[in-house]
Amino acid sequence: MSDGQDIVVQALVETASRYGFRGLRAKNFYREWPETICMLNLQQSSWGPQSYINAGVWFTRLGPERRPKEYKCHIRWRVDSQMEDNQSKAFTQALNLEYPLPDNQRLSLIKDGVDTYGFGLLARCESERAALQVAEEREPHVMVALKARMQEKAD
């Protein structure tokens, strides 16, 4: 792992612990509740030193997953999609290790972003109803699986 990647992981680890999330291989962070499993994922680009941070919520009664993959979650979003344009641009630059930034600034930008739009939003998703409420508030930048929407209408 490069020094820049170490800073990205450090930002996630420090922020995750404040919200009760536990890391798995420094790329996936999980928190379990009776109705939901929330996760934050650090995704490395296949094309360069850019990373992305994804968030997801799994509804436990819709499947037995214990450590769901982000792309299989019932509710998903990319953290920067929740930000205003200027903040999203700065956050994306901080996750691009080719973009020149002082380490302390890179760390701060990533921590601020995942605090509010990653772990902060996920911490509100302790139930199916709460997770669907977060998804509704954050539309249209949140993907909700049809299975979860059908369940919402049944309730």
Secondary structure as UniProt FT lines:
FT   HELIX           3..18
FT   TURN            19..20
FT   STRAND          22..24
FT   TURN            25..27
FT   STRAND          28..32
FT   STRAND          36..44
FT   STRAND          50..59
FT   HELIX           60..62
FT   HELIX           70..72
FT   STRAND          75..78
FT   HELIX           79..82
FT   HELIX           85..94
FT   TURN            97..98
FT   HELIX           103..114
FT   HELIX           115..119
FT   HELIX           120..123
FT   HELIX           128..138
FT   TURN            139..140
FT   STRAND          143..144
FT   HELIX           146..154
//
